[in-house]
Amino acid sequence: MSEEYVGAIDQGTTGTRFVVFDHAGRARATAYETHEQHYPEPGWVEHDATELWANTKLVVAGALEEAGIDAADLAAIGVTNQRETTVLWDAATGEPVHRAIVWQDRRTTERVEELDADGTGAEIRAKTGLNPDAYFSATKLEWLLDNASGDGAEGDGGDAGGGGDDTNDEGTLRARAAAGEVLFGTVDSWLVYNLTGGGAHVTDVTNASRTMLYDVHECDWDDDLLARFDVPGGCLPEVRPSSDADRYGHTDPDGFLGASVPVAGALGDQQAALFGQACFDPGDAKNTYGTGSFVLLNTGSEAIESEHGLLTTVAFQRSGEPVQYALEGSMFVTGAAVEWLEDVSLVGDAAETERLARSVDSPDGVYVVPAFAGLGAPHWDQRARGTIMGLTRGTRREHVVRATLESIAFLTRDVTDAMAADAGVDLDALRVDGGAVDNDFLCEVQADVLGADVVRAAVRETTALGAAYAAGLAVGYWDDLDALRANRRVDRTFDPEDGATTGSRYERWGEAVERSLDWARDADE
């Protein structure tokens, strides 16, 4: 009998990856495809959900070919995904009715401000654990139901991005959604629906907890919030455990894989990274440095209500077990700030940032606040914008590059300080993963700023590994959490003594953040 593997689809903000893992949690093969980012108006970000599915098929086939195995050799498939990104599709045709609205999208900022103004914000925080923000799915879905075409045709992001059209003037789209003819889901739902040939309209509890429609204490969709956003219950996916022994479904044997493979696990990308880092116990914490950065602290079965600007979210759930919770600090722009350095030709590529940062002793008084999409935790200012302060005639690109890397460490310190205040624990180690942690300078600075060890995972595809673990546990490929703990491997630990003595610069960071707040105005945008 041939060896079995577990596959993980990692559908992220900039691309889609499929990784084949063996029993030791080692990646045996991987394939990756980028997709187009659509910006129909300032502050709007969209993805073509059809392209996401097409790329998923490409990377699955590519990784299986690289590994030299057939789909029948997969014991299970897990899914992890960019959270909050909102897809609406026609149940009969399987076609999206509009481009997906991405988590970074800010088009519903004014709607969120209305919620806070009328007092709804407190109710949302109490039920969902989320700070009301355009980041989450609820206002995106509300906008789609108000503005997307109801005829099953994909909007082009331009025409459909305006004020809607005649097909939806009489509420046609909502009526169809109420009847279950139009379906809502985050990207996990969209992929599982397609993987199973339309057989499963589900989401897992971690993704549900990011919609701003789900009561994380009752573990159910909240009727009052559905009414507040005028979201029909008929369009919602069934909420299932992250690791589901009953399976979400199986791949269509007549589909692109040509085999019936259990689809048995799903986690939002940040919770998947937590799971992949084996942060199974209360007090375990990780930070994933991607387009944004996201610190999660496992709080066990206790849903701690944050008083310091953090989110209370679901960490994971295994079949037949209680939900596990986490405190989360979501930073919208970190790795994207490095991409911006490339966009404006301050660096040729991301790898160059380490050399340039090390070439100067300090940023020479320069601070960068990368609030390109507002500020997330713990500041929560949708109208904050990116700023560079402290420029002099002697400022060179090396100073700006170094200050940009430092800003990632500073934002993380903001979040971990808030976690310590909320949970009453002092962080002595932070497990890190994501593309940016290949930069040793960033890891050194992060340890210095936190005054804590920074532990870099040996497996770079930690997010995909978490999804594989969830699916593999569900089908018995791995026996229990102890087997996953045994798989954990550390590449390197950075202690505060490795740092670049940047801890003292954090003292003025708060002043820099203050100057970025409440900058955007309608007249200016």
Secondary structure as UniProt FT lines:
FT   STRAND          5..11
FT   STRAND          15..21
FT   TURN            23..24
FT   STRAND          27..34
FT   TURN            42..43
FT   STRAND          46..47
FT   HELIX           49..67
FT   HELIX           71..73
FT   STRAND          74..81
FT   STRAND          86..90
FT   TURN            91..93
FT   STRAND          100..101
FT   TURN            103..104
FT   TURN            107..108
FT   HELIX           109..117
FT   TURN            118..119
FT   HELIX           120..128
FT   TURN            134..135
FT   HELIX           137..147
FT   TURN            160..161
FT   HELIX           166..168
FT   TURN            169..170
FT   HELIX           172..178
FT   TURN            179..180
FT   STRAND          182..186
FT   HELIX           187..195
FT   TURN            196..198
FT   STRAND          202..204
FT   HELIX           205..208
FT   TURN            209..210
FT   STRAND          214..215
FT   TURN            216..219
FT   STRAND          220..221
FT   HELIX           223..228
FT   TURN            229..230
FT   HELIX           233..235
FT   STRAND          238..240
FT   TURN            245..246
FT   STRAND          249..250
FT   TURN            253..254
FT   TURN            256..257
FT   STRAND          262..268
FT   HELIX           269..276
FT   TURN            277..278
FT   TURN            282..283
FT   STRAND          285..289
FT   STRAND          293..300
FT   STRAND          311..316
FT   TURN            319..320
FT   STRAND          324..331
FT   HELIX           335..343
FT   TURN            344..345
FT   TURN            350..351
FT   HELIX           352..358
FT   TURN            364..365
FT   STRAND          367..369
FT   TURN            372..373
FT   TURN            377..379
FT   TURN            382..383
FT   STRAND          387..389
FT   TURN            393..394
FT   HELIX           397..423
FT   STRAND          429..433
FT   HELIX           435..438
FT   HELIX           440..450
FT   STRAND          453..457
FT   HELIX           462..475
FT   HELIX           481..487
FT   STRAND          490..494
FT   HELIX           496..498
FT   HELIX           503..508
FT   HELIX           509..516
FT   TURN            517..518
FT   HELIX           522..524
//
